[in-house]
């Protein structure tokens, strides 16, 4: 039963993603660019995927600390699925809700453990993001550089 549901949801997701790609046509942006460095583009994809692995690994560590029985591979599958759904339906916090729901199927976790794990993970992620922005601003200003964006936005994000 679960395998049929997984296959059906996967097929629905692939069909919706194909419709989204046909509608959005992101490849049209490449025709607008005068020059395109394929090596840098591939490097960006690789760096993005490494970031996704670290994202999943950090959540895996939180789940492990909570004694939730799920492997790193299962955590990565849930994270990739949640981001895929978040790209299809860009609703605030959708990835957290999807991870919370899917972790129950992959492990012995209940809804409370799923919710608390994603909330803690989101909090850590936001703190880390603020530290990265704040550190970048500090280094830029300390080295005599200027900010290329409005300082009010930087303060708000930090």
C-alpha positions in Angstrom: 0.0 0.0 0.0 2.7 2.4 1.0 4.7 1.6 -2.2 1.8 2.3 -4.4 1.1 5.6 -2.6 4.8 6.6 -2.9 4.8 5.7 -6.7 1.6 7.6 -7.3 2.8 10.7 -5.4 6.1 10.6 -7.2 4.4 10.4 -10.6 2.0 13.3 -9.6 5.1 15.3 -8.5 7.0 14.6 -11.7 4.0 15.6 -13.8 3.4 18.8 -11.8 7.1 19.6 -12.1 7.0 19.1 -15.9 3.9 21.3 -16.2 5.7 23.9 -14.0 8.8 23.8 -16.2 6.7 24.2 -19.4 4.9 27.1 -17.9 7.8 28.9 -16.3 10.4 28.1 -19.0 13.5 28.9 -16.9 15.7 28.0 -19.8 14.5 31.1 -21.6 16.7 33.1 -19.2 19.8 31.5 -20.7 18.9 32.9 -24.2 18.9 36.4 -22.6 22.5 36.0 -21.3 25.2 37.1 -23.8 27.8 34.7 -22.4 27.3 31.6 -20.3 30.1 29.8 -18.5 29.1 26.2 -18.2 31.9 25.3 -15.8 30.8 27.9 -13.3 27.2 26.8 -13.7 28.1 23.2 -13.0 30.2 24.3 -10.0 27.3 26.2 -8.6 25.1 23.1 -8.9 27.7 21.0 -7.1 28.1 23.5 -4.3 24.3 23.7 -4.0 24.0 19.9 -3.7 26.8 19.8 -1.1 24.8 22.5 0.8 21.7 20.3 0.6 23.7 17.3 2.1 24.9 19.5 5.0 21.4 20.8 5.5 20.1 17.2 5.7 23.0 16.1 7.9 22.3 18.9 10.4 18.7 17.9 10.7 19.8 14.2 11.0 21.9 15.1 14.0 19.0 16.8 15.6 16.8 13.8 15.0 19.5 11.5 16.3 19.8 13.6 19.5 16.0 13.2 19.9 16.4 9.4 19.6 14.4 9.3 16.4 15.3 6.2 14.4 16.1 7.4 11.0 19.2 7.0 8.8 21.1 9.8 7.1 19.8 8.5 3.7 16.2 8.7 4.8 16.8 12.2 6.2 18.2 13.2 2.9 15.3 11.8 1.0 12.8 13.6 3.2 14.8 16.9 2.8 15.0 16.6 -1.0 11.3 15.8 -1.2 10.3 18.7 1.0 12.4 21.1 -1.1 10.9 19.7 -4.3 7.4 20.3 -3.0 8.5 23.8 -1.8 9.6 24.7 -5.3 6.3 23.5 -6.7 4.1 25.2 -4.1 6.1 28.1 -2.7 4.1 28.5 0.5 5.9 29.8 3.6 7.1 27.0 5.8 5.9 24.3 3.4 9.2 22.5 3.5 9.0 22.2 7.3 5.5 20.9 7.2 6.4 18.3 4.6 9.5 17.2 6.6 7.4 16.9 9.7 4.8 14.8 7.9 7.3 12.6 6.0 9.6 11.8 8.9 6.7 9.9 10.5 6.7 7.5 7.6 10.5 7.1 7.6 11.0 6.5 11.3 9.4 5.9 14.7 8.8 9.7 15.2 5.4 11.1 16.1 4.0 14.4 15.0 5.4 16.2 18.1 8.9 14.9 17.5 8.7 15.9 13.8 7.4 19.3 14.6 10.0 20.1 17.3 12.9 18.8 15.2 12.0 21.0 12.2 11.4 24.0 14.4 14.8 23.6 16.1 16.4 23.0 12.8 14.8 26.1 11.2 15.9 28.2 14.2 19.5 27.0 13.9 19.4 27.7 10.2 18.1 31.2 10.7 20.7 32.0 13.4 23.5 30.7 11.1 22.1 32.7 8.2 22.1 35.9 10.3 25.6 35.2 11.5 26.8 34.7 7.9 25.2 38.0 6.8 26.4 39.9 9.9 30.0 38.6 9.5 30.1 39.5 5.9 28.9 43.0 6.6 31.5 43.3 9.4 34.4 42.1 7.2 33.3 44.3 4.3 33.0 47.4 6.4 36.2 46.7 8.4 38.2 46.3 5.2 37.0 49.6 3.9 34.5 48.3 1.4 31.0 49.6 0.9 27.7 47.7 1.0 26.1 47.3 -2.4 22.6 47.0 -0.8 20.7 49.1 1.5 22.0 48.8 5.1 18.5 48.8 6.5 17.8 45.6 4.6 21.1 44.1 6.0 20.0 45.1 9.5 16.6 43.6 9.0 17.9 40.3 7.6 20.5 40.0 10.4 
